[in-house]
Amino acid sequence: MDKEGEEQEDEYGLRERNEQTQDRELAKPEAPIWIHISAFTAGPATSKERMILVIEAAFCGSLVLALSAVVDRLYYGQWTLPPFRFLYFNLAQSLAVFYGRNPWHYYISQGYPILLTTFLPFGAVGLYQAFSQASHPDQSLLSKKIRYQLGNTAVIVPAVLSLISHKEVRFIYPLLPLLHILAAYPMTEFFYPCIAASPPRIYHSLLPRRLLLVFLALVTAALSLLTTTSHNTAPLSVTTYLRHQYTTHYLSQPPSTSILTPAPSIMTVGFLMPCHSTPWRSHLVFSGIHGWALGCEPPVGSNATERANYLDEADRFYADPVGFLNTELGAPPRQRRSGLFGFGRQKPIHPAVPQPQLPDSVKGPWDGQPGPKLWPEYIAFFGQLEPVMKTVLKGTKYRECWRGWNSWGHDDWRRRGDIVVWCVKDRVRTKGHRRERLKMEWW
């Protein structure tokens, strides 16, 4: 990519390239899985087979590593090795804790239940059978060895990942296929008799299993419907709303014969939310949408004392929301009224009057640029913050303009409630069939 294109991307915030980008690179956890399975493969092999395996792995691995190094060099602008940076970032400096700290049993108490849902009991039985010495006459020796390897992998990999304080369910997603394989045998063994043809004398004795099968199928369907259509959907719908606002009110200009003044071309958005709460630029693709969000950059290169006392921007905000807003953003734009006793209406902009200029705030540090944050036209936050925002924005130009239902509950108290958007609206006066855009005063 040429230099001009790179500068344009940085200006619009479509790609942030800085020295910490590679430090925040989080590698996927496939490596422990393949290393563990490869160990089982090399164990029973002969010396000749092991030598062939080592040569092929070295040759193919070198080609892939060289290609990856070239791609990283073109992207980052310097030679780097993301897997090494991942280990240095997460283990040597233990900076992953700044993205969240989870208990040691997270993958047992939350990870596997979320992955397996209604298959969890059968997955547990499958793991027990994989390590059990009990013989199954209908299983071959090869089948038992494979199940043992899969079960061993399903235990060792989460144990290794548990050494890192920051844990996420997505880190163990690659284990889901082998967990299904382990759960398939006990589930089939339990439910197959109740769906296969059976003698009349045992038909009624299998009725509870049939009812249980129907119940599990309904629960699985309900969970699938809930998680794909309604649960935590507001982070997506809020960006869709903001994009629609931009295409409707900023890209759409009135006809030349209209008395309406042309709409501004720049829209500003702020997200007072925990880090990575919305899909951000994957939806807000227009370069005319300038925005900021609370940052959670870890203290790369700091010592242990500095890391112990470090608070990122999101932590500082939620520790004292009112103090943070007053200090970092200053006073919000206040409502200005004219007329007797402060009441009245503003005069509409006439076509002969010069077009209103956008506030200087659009030239501020948006899209990851350095500098203090400024009040945007649209502010998005979770419902648990609503009482604070109502107090801070009382008497200002901000009004609630959108609300999206998010979920019935959340394990993170900062993400509870609806997602609410407050915005600075143009005042619109209706007289007969004529609508006039009124000038928006920011300060």
Residue pairs with C-beta under 8 A, 6 or more apart in sequence:
6 17
9 15
10 16
10 17
11 367
12 287
12 367
13 281
13 290
13 291
13 366
13 367
13 368
14 281
14 285
14 287
16 368
17 76
17 77
19 300
20 297
20 298
20 300
21 76
22 72
22 76
22 80
22 82
22 85
23 85
23 89
23 95
23 298
23 300
24 89
24 297
24 298
25 82
25 85
25 86
25 89
26 86
26 90
26 96
27 82
27 83
27 86
28 171
28 174
29 157
29 161
29 171
29 172
29 174
30 174
31 83
32 156
32 157
32 160
32 161
33 153
33 157
33 174
33 175
36 152
36 153
36 156
36 157
37 149
37 153
38 57
40 149
40 152
41 53
42 50
42 53
45 53
68 82
69 79
69 81
72 79
72 80
72 81
72 82
73 79
73 80
89 95
89 96
89 300
90 96
90 164
90 166
91 163
91 164
93 300
93 307
94 165
94 307
95 298
95 299
95 300
95 307
96 164
96 165
96 166
97 165
97 166
98 296
98 298
98 299
98 310
98 312
99 166
99 275
99 296
99 298
100 166
100 167
101 165
101 166
102 165
102 166
102 167
103 109
104 162
105 162
106 162
106 167
107 158
107 161
107 162
107 167
107 172
108 158
110 169
111 158
111 167
111 169
111 172
112 120
112 123
112 158
112 172
112 179
113 120
114 169
115 169
115 172
115 173
115 175
115 176
115 179
116 123
116 179
116 183
117 219
117 220
117 223
118 216
118 219
118 220
118 223
119 179
119 180
119 183
119 187
122 183
122 184
122 186
122 187
122 190
123 179
123 182
123 183
125 183
125 186
126 147
126 151
126 179
126 181
126 182
126 183
126 184
126 185
126 186
127 151
127 154
127 155
127 182
129 136
129 147
129 182
129 185
129 186
130 147
130 148
130 150
130 151
130 152
130 182
131 148
131 151
131 152
136 144
139 147
147 181
147 182
147 185
150 178
150 181
150 182
151 182
153 175
153 178
154 175
154 178
154 179
154 182
157 172
157 175
158 172
158 175
161 167
161 171
161 172
190 209
191 209
191 213
193 206
193 209
194 206
194 207
194 209
194 210
194 213
195 210
195 213
198 206
230 405
230 407
231 407
232 406
232 407
232 410
233 404
233 405
233 406
234 404
234 405
234 406
234 407
234 418
234 419
235 277
235 278
235 279
235 406
235 419
236 278
236 279
236 283
237 404
237 419
238 278
238 380
238 402
238 404
238 419
238 421
239 278
239 279
239 280
239 283
239 284
240 283
241 402
241 404
241 421
242 267
242 269
242 283
242 284
242 289
242 378
242 380
242 421
243 283
243 284
243 285
243 286
243 289
245 267
245 378
245 423
246 267
246 284
246 286
246 288
246 289
247 286
249 263
249 267
250 263
250 264
250 265
250 266
250 267
250 288
251 263
251 265
251 286
251 288
252 263
253 262
253 263
254 260
254 261
254 262
254 263
259 348
259 350
259 351
259 434
259 436
260 435
260 436
260 437
261 349
261 351
261 355
261 356
261 437
262 355
264 358
265 288
266 288
266 290
266 358
266 362
267 288
267 289
267 290
267 377
267 378
268 289
268 290
268 291
268 361
268 362
268 366
268 374
268 376
268 377
268 378
269 284
269 289
269 290
269 291
269 292
269 376
269 377
269 378
269 379
269 380
270 291
270 292
270 293
270 373
270 375
270 376
270 378
270 379
270 380
271 277
271 278
271 291
271 292
271 293
271 294
271 379
271 380
271 381
272 294
272 317
272 321
272 379
272 380
272 381
272 385
272 389
273 293
273 294
273 380
273 381
273 382
273 414
273 415
274 294
274 296
274 314
274 318
274 412
274 414
274 415
275 293
275 294
275 295
275 296
275 312
275 314
276 296
277 293
277 382
277 415
278 293
278 380
280 291
280 293
284 291
290 362
290 366
290 367
290 376
291 366
291 367
291 376
292 365
292 366
292 367
292 368
292 373
292 376
294 313
294 314
294 317
295 312
295 313
295 314
296 312
296 313
296 314
296 315
297 312
297 313
298 310
298 312
299 306
299 307
299 310
302 310
311 319
316 324
317 324
318 414
321 385
321 388
321 392
322 388
322 391
322 392
325 332
325 392
328 372
328 373
329 372
329 373
329 374
329 375
330 375
332 375
332 392
332 393
332 396
332 397
332 398
333 375
333 396
333 397
333 398
333 424
333 441
333 442
333 443
334 395
334 396
334 397
334 443
335 395
335 396
335 397
336 441
337 343
337 344
338 344
338 345
338 346
339 345
345 427
345 429
345 438
346 427
346 438
346 439
346 441
347 438
347 439
348 429
348 436
348 437
348 438
348 439
349 355
349 356
349 436
349 437
349 438
349 439
356 439
356 440
359 442
359 443
361 374
361 375
361 376
361 442
364 371
364 372
364 373
364 374
365 371
365 372
365 373
365 374
377 423
377 424
378 401
378 421
378 422
378 423
378 424
379 389
379 398
379 421
379 422
379 423
380 419
380 420
380 421
381 389
381 419
381 420
382 406
382 414
382 415
382 416
382 417
382 418
382 419
382 420
383 406
383 416
383 417
383 418
383 419
383 420
384 413
384 414
384 415
384 416
384 417
385 414
386 417
386 420
389 420
389 422
393 422
397 424
397 425
397 440
397 441
397 442
398 422
398 423
398 424
399 422
399 423
399 425
400 420
400 421
400 422
401 421
401 422
401 423
401 425
402 420
402 421
402 423
403 418
403 419
403 420
403 421
404 418
404 419
405 418
406 415
406 417
406 418
406 419
409 416
410 416
424 440
424 442
426 437
426 438
426 440
427 438
427 440
428 435
428 436
428 437
428 438
429 435
429 436
429 438
